[in-house]
Amino acid sequence: EYSLFGFRDNGPEGMEPDGIIESNWNQIVDSFDEMNLRETLLRGIYAYGFEKPSAIQQRAILPCIKGYDVIAQAQSGTGKTATFAISILQQIDIELKGTQALVLAPTRELAQQIQKVVLALGDYMGASCYACIGGTSIRSEESGLAH
């Protein structure tokens, strides 16, 4: 069963400088085209500026799409947000209205960044994304989640 995925790039003190990759998922996909993603999502990926998947994206997108539990750790800027955003966007049914996925973030800034990435990658799909952030009106959050 594929239930554990660990990726560390220049991880915690004492680790090798090049980082380590531990995984029981043995498939590495070298291009987004090889991931069998919906065409509108691929358009969003390339429009966002991605040319090829990063190391974490090569290893984590497919197990996420297939529904496996994935734990991924990597240095800032390696594509973790896009990894789970692509996985979510591939799985949702764009014709169904209402909330289909929930992403929890520890800070307001990260929640807003995740929203921007999801909206950019899902632009050609017509995907919507709403960031619920503390300190705002409950009514506006209810309305945002309903769409």
C-alpha positions, -999 to +999 in steps of 0.1 A: +000+000+000+013+034-009+006+054+022+039+071+030+058+096+009+086+117+023+106+142+003+133+164+018+154+188+000+181+203+021+162+191+051+168+195+088+202+199+103+224+168+099+209+157+066+230+155+035+231+189+016+215+174-015+186+161+005+170+127+005+140+112-011+122+084+007+092+069-010+073+037-015+058+052-047+082+041-075+068+060-104+086+092-115+068+112-142+091+134-162+065+157-178+031+171-170+019+157-204+026+121-192+004+125-161-029+122-181-042+155-167-073+171-182-064+194-211-077+226-195-056+219-164-025+214-186-032+247-203-033+264-168-001+247-157+018+259-188+003+293-187+014+296-151+050+291-163+057+255-155+077+237-182+084+204-164+075+191-130+099+196-101+113+166-082+084+166-057+058+171-084+072+142-104+067+119-074+037+133-055+011+144-081+000+109-093-003+093-058-024+123-047-047+120-077-050+082-071-062+089-036-032+077-016-022+094+016+008+116+009+032+134+032+056+157+014+083+179+028+105+201+007+123+234+007+104+266-001+099+272-038+100+235-049+063+234-060+045+218-030+015+241-034+012+234-071+015+197-063-016+195-042-034+222-063-029+202-095-040+170-077-072+186-064-080+203-097-076+170-116-101+153-093-129+179-089-160+178-111-162+214-125-199+209-133-208+204-096-214+236-077-203+239-041-173+230-021-154+199-033-120+203-015-108+219+016-072+231+022-061+242+056-033+267+059-016+280+091-014+316+081-035+342+063-007+348+038-003+312+029-041+308+025-041+337+001-011+323-018-028+289-022-059+307-035-039+325-061-022+293-073-054+274-075-072+301-094-042+305-118-038+268-125-076+263-127-082+293-149-089+274-181-111+250-163-133+277-148-124+266-113-132+288-083-114+290-050-123+309-019-100+317+011-118+317+044-097+340+066-105+349+102-117+384+110-141+386+081-179+384+079-194+350+083-220+358+057-194+367+031-176+334+039-208+314+036-215+331+003-180+325-010-181+288-001-215+284-017-201+293-051 
